[in-house]
Amino acid sequence: MARVVNTVQNLIMKRIKTHNYLILREAFTNRKAFLTFDFSSNESTMFRTCIFCWKEFPYVVILIIYTLPFLTNSQNTDSASDFEYFIKKAQDVSLSIETRKELLRESHAALKHISADSIKYFKTSKIVEISSSLKDSILFHSIASENHALAKTLDNPSILGDSHWNYGSYYLREHDYEQSYFHYNSAFKYFTSANSFYYAGKMLYNMAYISRQSNDFTGAEILLFRSIKIFESTNNIKQLYRCYNLLGNNSDDLEEFQKSLHYYNEAARMIPKLENSEYYQLENLNNLGVRLYKMKLYKEALTVFNNALAYPAILKLEPSLHARLLDNSAFCQISIGRYEDVAHSLKFAMALRDSIEDTAGSVMSRMRLALYYGKVTDTIQAIDYAKEGLRLAKGYYLNSNVLYGLELLAALDTDNTNHYLTQHISLNKSLNTRDRRLRNKFTAIQYETDKYIQENERLFSQRMWIFIIAISVTTILVLIYINSRQNAKNKELLFEREQQQYNEDMFLMALSQKTNLEKGKLEERQRISQELHDDIVSRLFTLRFRWQSVKLSGAASMEMLHQQFLVTLEQLETDIRNLSHELREIVFFQEDSFSIILKKIGLEKSEIGKFEFYYQCNEPEVWERLPYVTQIQLRRLFEEVLQNVVKHAQASKVSAHLYRELDILNIEIKDNGMGFNPTKSKIGIGMKSLKTRSQKLKGKFDIHAPIGVGTTISIQIPFNPSLP
């Protein structure tokens, strides 16, 4: 995992860096001198300073309280800077082991003032990682145990997995495969629970490597396939290449050469996608050459190795691969009986391996030199190289090389053959026992791991079902609540609608009563008018006519008075007749039919809107049979539509057509105005009123208004022919 570091540096660190020669010479034994400053050695001076401080004590306390957080932060920054400096120096392999250990101790001490959090963990983990390669078990375990305790405190699966990873790497270097496998498996569990699948896949790869070291090839293959599955899901090409490469090595050891070729080809397919692909191409050629060698196709293998050696510029940067190719090429030549320049190649490969501290490779180089000198009958040198290789193999617990060295010495040193063979048999037996025990242990660990994974999957599935059920129940409850609220709102709206309908019905009833009252008044006026006109006016006329025909004689003044009375009587007759006519003048919609009322409304609106109005009503008697309330609603609809034409249409011609189709009454109003888009235009109160009135009549309201053509409005209401 990536290590978290802090690159902040302070002035003290810069000052320390200017005294590198002291640090290198004294190995930090006098680090305290760099950070301690002596202000005065005079006691009296120090005493006087203290007296002065007492006078300023309240201010000093306030200043300390105010600056304490800044001092703490500064101390943390200084500690982080110290750590960075020491840890960087500790990674310098040119320094002695003891110096590097001391640097690690100093870097660890620099972290004491840092709070216990993930940053401190990863800094300490860096120390653990470096200390594991210094072969000091006491130093490693002291820091690693503290770091592991910190990881437990943080209780983060990823951090706990990293802590076990550190232990696994350490025990692998120590060739303690059982402990290493256990910690890698623990790390795998933690990374899996943290969904860090990339690191979980790497742990499986490490476990497969350990299984292969203990000759558990089947277990290694299973672990590698699990690792491949993870890396394919994360599309990590480099790790897939390594897995297929190790699968090829595994199949080579089992002498399943067709399978190994398949795996090497799979690895080769990924090489173009990798950085430094030239190196991986040469590494793949080396693996293919080893496969051909194990198949005893020595000449073909030699050709492959020589083809790979034809790239000196790349191999110069990769001494380990260069040494492998030289050693394998020389060994192929020994196998086919060619000994020219073989010793030079083997020694050059050994020198390369020694320079980069490739212990396993150095052992193999010495074994092959021993084999070469044995082939050329230089037994003394052969035995010397074999013994040196055996000594190195034993020192680094390279058991397979120890077995090979004992077997080689048994063939070279004939005087001690029995001794070497006895050691070989004993070691081989103990290794077989160990490998069998490890395989059983690994199988048990894998069984426990599989149970752990299955239990986790079961718990995950259980939690998932609980979550789904909880969500479903919550959703159902929310829907029930929303539905109940909606029903309550619907009931409230229905009540309001019924109340509104009731109010409207009461209003219409009152209007109807008022209209009936007006009708009664008008009828009474008509009756009075008729009585005045037919009876009283007629009698006055008869009286005036007869009075006028009476011949009178007498004084001129009496005759004049007679004429005045006749004029007054005529005026009275005229006034009564006019009054009768006025009484007969009632509101037009009481005298006219429904059809004529609509026509008059249209003509009135045409004068206002200045358009030509065309009116047609089929079967007017049908429309007269509509209930009075329905007639009022239709009149309001008709009036509203024509009002919209006047306000918005800018039409020059408007037509209204009233007709019946079976049990449906239709009112169709057309204009040649500019039209509009009902979906994009804002719906006003008038349009809503038209739709509401149509719905109240249990009818339909439809509008068709293509822009630039005009508007057609259709109103359809049901008609019951059984009505009187």
C-alpha positions in Angstrom: 0.0 0.0 0.0 1.1 3.6 -0.5 2.8 5.1 2.4 1.6 8.4 3.7 4.5 10.8 4.3 4.9 14.4 5.3 7.4 16.5 3.3 7.2 19.7 5.5 10.6 20.8 6.7 11.6 23.4 9.3 14.6 25.5 10.0 16.0 23.1 12.6 16.1 20.4 10.0 17.8 22.7 7.5 20.4 23.5 10.2 20.9 19.8 10.9 21.4 19.1 7.2 24.3 21.6 7.2 26.1 19.3 9.7 25.9 16.0 7.9 29.5 15.2 8.6 28.7 15.2 12.3 25.7 13.0 11.9 27.5 10.5 9.8 30.4 10.4 12.2 28.4 10.2 15.5 25.4 8.3 14.2 22.9 10.6 15.9 24.3 9.8 19.4 24.5 13.5 20.1 21.2 14.5 18.5 20.1 16.3 21.6 22.9 18.8 21.3 21.5 20.1 18.1 18.1 20.8 19.6 19.2 22.2 23.1 20.2 25.8 23.6 22.1 27.1 26.7 21.1 30.8 27.3 23.3 31.5 30.4 25.6 29.7 32.8 25.5 32.6 35.4 23.2 31.8 38.3 22.7 35.4 39.3 21.6 36.3 35.9 19.1 33.4 35.8 17.8 34.5 39.3 17.2 38.1 38.2 15.4 36.9 35.1 13.1 34.8 37.3 12.3 37.9 39.5 11.4 39.8 36.4 9.2 37.0 35.3 7.2 37.1 38.5 6.2 40.7 37.8 5.0 39.8 34.3 3.5 36.5 35.4 -0.1 37.2 34.5 0.8 38.3 31.0 3.1 35.4 30.5 0.3 32.9 31.5 -2.1 34.6 29.0 0.6 34.5 26.3 1.4 30.8 27.0 -2.3 29.8 26.8 -2.7 31.7 23.6 0.3 30.3 21.9 0.1 26.7 23.2 -1.9 25.4 20.1 0.6 27.0 17.8 3.5 25.5 19.7 1.9 22.0 19.6 1.3 22.3 15.9 4.9 23.5 15.4 6.1 20.6 17.5 4.1 18.2 15.3 5.6 19.9 12.2 9.1 19.6 13.5 8.5 15.9 14.4 7.2 15.2 10.9 10.2 16.9 9.3 12.6 14.9 11.5 10.9 11.7 10.5 11.2 12.5 6.8 14.8 13.2 7.1 15.7 10.1 9.2 13.6 7.7 7.1 15.1 8.9 3.9 18.6 8.4 5.3 17.6 5.0 6.6 16.8 3.8 3.1 20.4 4.6 1.9 21.9 1.1 1.3 25.4 2.6 1.2 25.3 3.1 5.0 26.1 0.4 7.4 23.4 -1.8 8.9 24.0 -0.4 12.4 23.7 3.2 11.1 20.5 2.4 9.3 19.1 0.8 12.4 19.9 3.9 14.5 18.3 6.1 11.9 15.1 4.0 12.1 15.1 4.4 15.9 15.5 8.1 15.5 12.6 8.3 13.0 10.5 6.2 15.3 11.3 8.6 18.2 10.3 11.5 16.0 6.7 10.1 15.8 6.0 10.1 19.6 4.5 13.6 19.6 2.2 12.8 16.6 -1.4 11.9 17.5 -2.5 8.3 17.1 -4.2 8.4 13.7 -3.8 6.8 10.2 -1.0 9.1 9.2 1.1 8.0 12.2 0.3 4.4 11.4 1.5 4.6 7.8 4.7 6.5 8.9 5.4 3.8 11.4 4.5 1.1 8.8 7.3 2.6 6.7 9.7 2.0 9.5 8.5 -1.6 9.9 8.9 -2.2 6.2 12.5 -1.0 6.2 13.4 -2.8 9.5 12.2 -6.1 8.1 15.1 -6.1 5.6 17.8 -5.3 8.2 17.7 -8.8 9.9 17.1 -7.5 13.4 14.2 -9.4 14.7 14.2 -7.4 18.0 14.0 -4.1 16.3 11.3 -5.3 13.8 9.1 -6.9 16.4 9.3 -4.0 18.8 8.1 -1.5 16.2 5.8 -3.9 14.4 3.9 -4.9 17.6 3.4 -1.2 18.4 2.2 -0.5 14.9 -0.2 -3.5 15.0 -1.6 -2.3 18.3 -2.2 1.1 16.7 -3.9 -0.6 13.7 -6.2 -2.4 16.2 -7.0 0.9 17.9 -7.9 2.5 14.6 -10.1 -0.5 13.8 -9.9 0.0 10.0 -9.9 -3.2 7.9 -7.5 -1.7 5.3 -5.0 -0.7 8.0 -5.2 -4.0 9.8 -4.7 -5.8 6.4 -1.6 -3.6 5.8 -0.2 -4.5 9.3 -0.6 -8.3 8.6 1.0 -7.6 5.2 4.1 -6.3 7.0 4.3 -9.4 9.1 3.8 -11.6 6.1 6.7 -10.0 4.2 9.0 -10.3 7.2 8.3 -14.0 7.8 8.7 -14.6 4.1 12.2 -13.1 4.2 12.9 -15.3 7.2 11.6 -18.4 5.2 9.0 -19.0 7.9 6.4 -20.0 5.4 3.7 -21.0 7.9 3.7 -17.7 9.7 4.0 -15.8 6.4 1.1 -17.7 4.9 -1.0 -17.1 8.0 -0.4 -13.3 8.0 -1.0 -13.0 4.2 -4.3 -14.9 4.7 -5.3 -12.6 7.5 -4.4 -9.5 5.4 -6.5 -11.1 2.6 -9.5 -11.3 4.9 -9.2 -7.7 6.0 -8.7 -6.3 2.5 -11.7 -8.3 1.3 -13.9 -7.0 4.1 -12.7 -3.5 3.2 -13.5 -4.1 -0.5 -9.8 -3.4 -1.3 -9.9 -6.1 -4.0 -6.6 -5.1 -5.6 -4.7 -5.7 -2.4 -6.7 -8.9 -1.7 -5.6 -10.2 -5.1 -1.9 -9.4 -4.2 -2.3 -11.4 -1.0 -3.6 -14.4 -2.9 -0.6 -14.1 -5.2 1.8 -14.0 -2.3 0.1 -17.1 -0.7 0.4 -18.9 -4.1 4.1 -18.1 -4.2 4.5 -19.6 -0.7 2.5 -22.7 -1.7 4.8 -23.2 -4.6 7.8 -22.9 -2.4 6.4 -25.7 -0.2 5.7 -27.8 -3.4 2.0 -27.4 -3.1 1.6 -26.7 -6.8 -2.2 -27.5 -6.9 -2.9 -25.1 -4.0 -0.7 -22.4 -5.7 -2.7 -22.9 -9.0 -6.0 -22.5 -7.2 -4.9 -19.3 -5.4 -3.5 -17.9 -8.7 -6.8 -18.4 -10.5 -8.6 -16.7 -7.6 -6.1 -13.8 -7.9 -6.6 -13.6 -11.7 -10.4 -13.4 -11.2 -9.9 -10.4 -9.0 -7.3 -8.6 -11.2 -9.5 -9.2 -14.3 -12.4 -7.4 -12.5 -10.1 -4.5 -11.6 -8.4 -4.7 -15.1 -4.9 -4.6 -13.5 -2.7 -5.8 -16.4 0.6 -5.9 -14.6 -0.7 -8.2 -11.8 -2.4 -10.4 -14.4 1.0 -10.7 -16.2 2.7 -11.8 -13.0 -0.1 -14.3 -12.2 0.1 -16.0 -15.7 3.9 -15.9 -15.5 3.8 -17.8 -12.1 1.3 -20.2 -13.5 3.7 -21.0 -16.3 6.5 -21.6 -13.8 4.2 -23.8 -11.8 3.3 -25.9 -14.9 7.0 -26.2 -15.8 7.8 -27.7 -12.4 4.9 -30.1 -12.9 6.3 -30.9 -16.4 2.9 -29.9 -17.9 4.6 -28.1 -20.8 1.6 -27.4 -23.0 -0.1 -25.7 -20.1 3.0 -23.7 -19.3 3.2 -22.6 -23.0 -0.5 -21.5 -22.8 0.2 -19.4 -19.6 3.3 -17.9 -21.0 1.4 -16.9 -24.2 -1.3 -15.3 -22.0 1.4 -13.3 -20.2 3.0 -12.3 -23.5 -0.4 -11.0 -24.7 -0.4 -8.4 -22.0 3.2 -7.2 -22.4 2.5 -4.5 -25.0 0.2 -2.8 -22.5 2.9 -2.7 -19.8 5.4 0.0 -19.1 9.0 -1.0 -19.9 7.5 -3.7 -22.2 11.0 -4.5 -23.6 12.1 -5.9 -20.3 9.0 -8.0 -19.9 9.4 -9.3 -23.5 13.0 -10.5 -22.6 11.7 -12.0 -19.3 9.1 -13.9 -21.3 11.7 -15.2 -23.7 13.7 -16.4 -20.7 10.7 -18.4 -19.4 10.1 -19.9 -22.8 13.8 -20.9 -23.0 13.6 -22.6 -19.5 10.5 -24.5 -20.7 12.3 -25.8 -23.8 15.3 -26.7 -21.7 13.1 -28.8 -19.3 11.6 -30.5 -22.4 15.3 -31.4 -23.2 15.2 -29.3 -26.4 18.6 -27.8 -25.6 19.4 -26.3 -29.0 16.0 -24.6 -29.3 16.3 -23.3 -25.8 19.8 -22.0 -26.5 18.5 -20.1 -29.6 15.8 -18.4 -27.5 18.3 -17.4 -24.8 20.7 -16.0 -27.4 17.9 -14.0 -29.0 17.2 -12.4 -25.7 20.9 -11.6 -25.1 20.9 -9.7 -28.4 19.6 -6.6 -26.5 22.5 -5.4 -24.5 21.2 -1.8 -24.0 18.1 -3.2 -22.2 20.0 -5.8 -20.2 22.5 -3.3 -19.0 19.7 -1.7 -17.0 18.5 -5.1 -15.7 21.4 -7.0 -14.3 19.3 -9.7 -12.7 17.7 -10.6 -16.0 21.0 -10.3 -17.7 22.6 -12.8 -15.3 19.7 -15.2 -15.7 20.0 -15.2 -19.5 23.8 -15.6 -19.4 23.6 -18.4 -16.9 20.8 -20.3 -18.7 22.6 -19.9 -22.1 25.8 -21.3 -20.7 24.0 -24.1 -19.0 22.4 -25.1 -22.3 25.8 -25.2 -23.9 27.1 -27.5 -21.1 24.0 -29.7 -21.7 24.9 -30.2 -25.4 28.6 -30.5 -24.8 29.9 -27.1 -25.8 32.4 -25.7 -23.3 33.9 -22.7 -25.2 33.6 -19.5 -23.2 31.1 -21.1 -20.8 33.2 -20.4 -17.7 33.5 -16.8 -18.7 29.7 -16.4 -19.1 29.0 -18.3 -15.8 31.5 -16.2 -13.8 30.2 -12.9 -15.3 26.7 -14.0 -14.4 27.9 -14.8 -10.8 29.6 -11.4 -10.5 26.4 -9.6 -11.6 24.4 -11.6 -9.0 26.9 -10.9 -6.3 26.9 -7.2 -7.1 23.1 -6.9 -6.7 23.0 -9.3 -3.7 20.9 -11.9 -5.5 21.6 -14.7 -3.1 19.5 -17.4 -4.8 21.1 -16.5 -8.1 24.6 -16.5 -6.7 24.0 -20.0 -5.2 22.8 -21.3 -8.6 25.8 -19.7 -10.4 28.2 -21.5 -8.1 26.4 -24.8 -8.6 26.6 -24.5 -12.3 30.2 -23.5 -12.2 30.8 -26.7 -10.1 28.9 -28.7 -12.7 31.0 -27.1 -15.5 34.3 -27.9 -13.8 33.1 -31.4 -13.1 32.4 -31.8 -16.9 35.9 -30.6 -17.8 37.4 -32.8 -15.1 38.6 -30.0 -12.9 37.4 -31.7 -9.7 39.1 -29.4 -7.2 37.5 -26.3 -8.5 34.2 -28.1 -9.0 34.2 -29.2 -5.3 35.2 -25.7 -4.1 32.3 -24.0 -6.0 29.9 -26.7 -4.9 30.8 -26.3 -1.3 30.7 -22.5 -1.5 27.2 -22.7 -3.1 26.1 -25.2 -0.4 27.3 -22.9 2.3 25.4 -19.9 0.9 22.3 -22.1 0.4 22.3 -23.3 4.0 22.9 -19.8 5.3 19.8 -18.4 3.5 17.7 -21.5 4.0 17.5 -22.3 0.2 16.6 -25.9 0.8 16.1 -26.9 -2.8 19.5 -25.6 -3.6 20.9 -27.4 -0.5 19.6 -30.7 -1.9 21.0 -30.0 -5.3 24.4 -29.0 -3.8 24.5 -32.2 -1.7 23.6 -34.3 -4.7 26.3 -32.5 -6.8 29.0 -33.0 -4.1 28.1 -36.6 -3.7 28.9 -37.1 -7.4 32.1 -34.9 -7.4 33.6 -35.8 -4.0 33.7 -39.5 -4.2 35.5 -39.9 -1.0 32.6 -38.4 1.0 29.7 -39.6 -1.2 28.0 -41.5 1.6 28.2 -38.5 3.9 26.6 -36.2 1.4 24.0 -38.7 0.4 23.1 -39.3 4.0 22.6 -35.5 4.5 20.6 -35.4 1.3 18.3 -38.2 2.4 17.8 -36.7 5.8 17.1 -33.2 4.6 14.9 -34.5 1.8 12.9 -36.5 4.3 12.5 -33.6 6.7 11.6 -31.2 3.9 8.9 -33.7 2.6 7.5 -33.9 6.2 7.6 -30.1 6.5 6.0 -29.6 3.1 3.3 -32.2 3.9 2.6 -30.5 7.2 2.5 -27.1 5.5 0.2 -28.3 2.8 -2.1 -29.6 5.5 -1.8 -26.4 7.4 -2.5 -24.3 4.2 -5.5 -26.5 3.4 -6.9 -26.0 6.9 -6.3 -22.2 6.6 -8.0 -22.2 3.2 -10.9 -24.2 4.6 -11.2 -21.7 7.5 -10.9 -18.8 5.0 -13.6 -20.3 2.7 -15.8 -20.7 5.8 -15.1 -17.1 6.7 -15.9 -15.9 3.2 -19.0 -18.0 3.1 -20.1 -16.6 6.5 -19.3 -13.1 5.3 -21.4 -13.7 2.1 -24.2 -15.2 4.2 -24.1 -12.2 6.6 -23.9 -9.8 3.6 -26.8 -11.6 2.0 -28.7 -11.5 5.3 -27.9 -7.8 5.8 -28.9 -7.2 2.2 -32.2 -9.0 2.6 -32.8 -7.1 5.9 -32.0 -3.9 4.1 -34.3 -4.7 1.2 -37.1 -5.7 3.5 -36.6 -2.6 5.6 -36.6 -0.4 2.5 -39.7 -2.3 1.1 -41.6 -1.9 4.4 -40.6 1.7 4.7 -41.6 2.3 1.1 -45.0 0.5 1.7 -45.6 2.6 4.8 -44.6 5.8 3.0 -46.9 4.8 0.1 -49.7 4.0 2.6 -49.2 7.3 4.3 -49.1 9.2 1.0 -52.1 7.3 -0.2 -54.0 8.1 3.0 -53.0 11.8 2.8 -54.0 11.8 -0.8 -57.3 10.2 0.0 -57.8 12.8 2.7 -57.0 15.5 0.3 -59.3 14.0 -2.3 -62.1 13.8 0.2 -61.4 17.4 1.2 -61.4 18.5 -2.5 -64.5 16.4 -3.1 -66.2 18.1 -0.2 -65.1 21.5 -1.4 -66.3 20.6 -4.9 -69.7 19.4 -3.5 -69.9 22.5 -1.4 -69.1 24.7 -4.5 -71.6 22.7 -6.5 -74.2 23.2 -3.8 -73.5 26.9 -3.6 -73.7 27.1 -7.4 -77.0 25.2 -7.4 -78.3 27.4 -4.6 -77.2 30.4 -6.7 -78.9 29.0 -9.8 -82.0 28.2 -7.8 -82.0 31.8 -6.4 -81.4 33.0 -9.9 -84.2 30.9 -11.2 -86.5 32.1 -8.5 -85.5 35.7 -9.2 -86.2 35.0 -12.9 -89.6 33.5 -12.1 -90.3 36.5 -10.0 -89.3 38.8 -12.8 -91.4 36.7 -15.1 -94.3 37.2 -12.8 -93.7 40.9 -12.6 -93.4 41.2 -16.3 -96.6 39.2 -16.8 -98.4 41.4 -14.3 -97.1 44.5 -16.1 -98.2 43.0 -19.4 -101.7 42.3 -17.9 -101.9 45.9 -16.6 -100.7 47.2 -19.9 -103.2 45.1 -21.7 -106.0 46.3 -19.3 -105.0 49.9 -19.7 -104.8 49.6 -23.5 -107.8 47.5 -24.1 -110.2 48.7 -21.5 -109.5 52.2 -20.1 -108.0 53.7 -23.2 -110.9 52.4 -25.2 -113.4 53.8 -22.8 -111.6 57.2 -22.7 -111.6 57.2 -26.5 -115.3 56.5 -26.6 -115.9 59.2 -24.0 -113.9 61.7 -25.9 -115.5 60.9 -29.1 -119.0 61.2 -27.7 -118.1 64.3 -25.8 -116.8 65.9 -28.9 -120.0 65.2 -30.8 -122.1 66.9 -28.2 -123.4 70.3 -29.6 -123.0 72.9 -27.0 -124.2 76.6 -27.1 -123.6 79.3 -24.7 -121.1 81.8 -23.8 -117.8 81.7 -25.7 -116.0 81.1 -22.4 -117.9 78.0 -21.8 -117.2 76.7 -25.2 -113.5 77.4 -24.8 -113.5 75.5 -21.5 -115.2 72.6 -23.2 -112.4 72.4 -25.8 -109.8 72.5 -23.1 -111.4 69.5 -21.3 -111.4 67.6 -24.6 -107.7 68.3 -25.1 -106.9 67.2 -21.6 -108.9 64.1 -22.1 -106.9 63.4 -25.3 -103.6 63.9 -23.5 -104.8 61.6 -20.8 -105.6 59.0 -23.4 -102.1 59.4 -25.0 -100.4 59.1 -21.6 -102.2 55.9 -20.7 -101.4 54.4 -24.1 -97.7 55.3 -23.7 -97.7 53.8 -20.3 -99.2 50.7 -21.7 -96.5 50.4 -24.3 -93.8 51.0 -21.8 -95.2 48.2 -19.6 -95.1 45.9 -22.6 -91.3 46.5 -23.2 -89.7 43.6 -21.3 -86.2 42.2 -21.3 -85.4 40.6 -24.8 -84.4 37.2 -23.5 -87.8 36.7 -21.9 -89.6 37.3 -25.2 -87.0 35.7 -27.5 -86.0 32.0 -27.9 -82.7 30.6 -26.8 -81.4 30.5 -30.4 -82.3 34.1 -31.1 -80.6 35.1 -27.8 -77.3 33.5 -29.0 -77.6 35.2 -32.3 -78.1 38.6 -30.7 -75.0 38.0 -28.5 -73.0 37.2 -31.6 -74.2 40.3 -33.4 -73.4 42.4 -30.4 -69.9 41.0 -30.2 -69.3 41.4 -33.9 -70.0 45.2 -33.6 -67.4 45.4 -30.8 -64.8 43.1 -32.5 -65.5 44.4 -36.0 -65.9 41.1 -37.7 -68.6 39.5 -39.8 -70.8 37.1 -37.9 -72.5 34.1 -39.5 -75.0 32.1 -37.5 -76.8 28.9 -38.1 -79.0 26.9 -35.7 -80.5 23.5 -36.8 -83.6 22.4 -35.0 -84.0 25.4 -32.7 -87.0 23.7 -30.9 -84.6 21.0 -29.6 -82.4 23.7 -28.0 -85.6 25.3 -26.4 -86.3 22.0 -24.7 -83.0 22.2 -22.7 -83.3 23.0 -18.9 -83.1 26.6 -18.0 -79.9 26.1 -16.0 -78.3 24.4 -19.0 -79.3 27.2 -21.3 -77.7 29.7 -18.9 -74.4 27.7 -18.9 -74.4 27.4 -22.7 -75.0 31.1 -23.0 -72.0 31.8 -20.7 -69.9 29.4 -22.8 -70.9 31.1 -26.0 -70.3 34.5 -24.6 -66.9 33.6 -23.2 -65.7 32.1 -26.6 -66.8 35.2 -28.5 -65.2 37.4 -25.9 -61.9 35.6 -26.5 -62.3 36.1 -30.2 -62.7 39.8 -29.7 -59.7 40.0 -27.3 -57.2 37.7 -29.0 -58.1 36.3 -32.4 -57.9 39.4 -34.6 -60.4 37.7 -36.9 -62.5 39.2 -39.7 -65.0 36.4 -40.0 -66.6 34.3 -37.2 -69.2 31.5 -37.7 -71.4 29.7 -35.1 -73.2 26.5 -35.9 -75.6 24.7 -33.6 -76.7 21.2 -34.5 -77.6 17.8 -33.2 -76.0 14.4 -33.9 -78.2 11.6 -32.4 -78.1 12.3 -28.7 -75.3 14.9 -28.8 -75.8 18.6 -29.1 -72.9 20.5 -30.8 -71.9 24.1 -30.8 -69.1 24.8 -33.2 -67.5 28.3 -33.4 -64.9 29.1 -36.0 -62.8 32.1 -36.7 -60.1 33.0 -39.3 -57.8 34.6 -36.7 -54.1 34.0 -36.1 -54.6 30.8 -34.0 -52.3 29.7 -31.1 -50.5 26.7 -29.7 -52.5 25.4 -26.7 -49.5 23.3 -25.4 -47.1 26.3 -25.3 -49.5 29.2 -24.5 -50.4 29.9 -20.9 -53.8 28.7 -20.0 -55.9 31.6 -18.6 -58.9 31.8 -16.4 -61.2 32.0 -19.4 -60.0 28.8 -20.9 -60.2 27.0 -17.5 -63.7 28.3 -17.1 -64.7 26.9 -20.5 -63.5 23.5 -19.6 -65.0 23.6 -16.1 -68.5 24.6 -17.5 -68.3 21.9 -20.1 -67.4 19.3 -17.5 -70.4 20.4 -15.3 -72.7 19.8 -18.3 -71.0 16.3 -18.6 -69.8 17.4 -22.0 -66.6 17.8 -23.9 -64.6 20.9 -24.8 -62.1 20.7 -27.7 -60.0 23.4 -29.3 -58.0 23.3 -32.6 -56.0 26.4 -33.3 -53.3 26.0 -36.0 -51.1 29.2 -36.1 -52.0 31.4 -39.1 -55.2 29.4 -39.9 -57.6 30.2 -37.2 -59.4 28.6 -34.2 -62.1 26.0 -34.0 -63.9 25.4 -30.7 -66.2 22.5 -30.3 -68.6 22.0 -27.4 -70.5 18.8 -27.1 -73.2 18.0 -24.5 -75.5 15.0 -24.1 -79.2 15.5 -24.9 -82.0 13.3 -23.5 -84.8 13.3 -26.1 -87.3 12.0 -23.5 -87.2 15.4 -21.9 -90.5 17.4 -22.3 
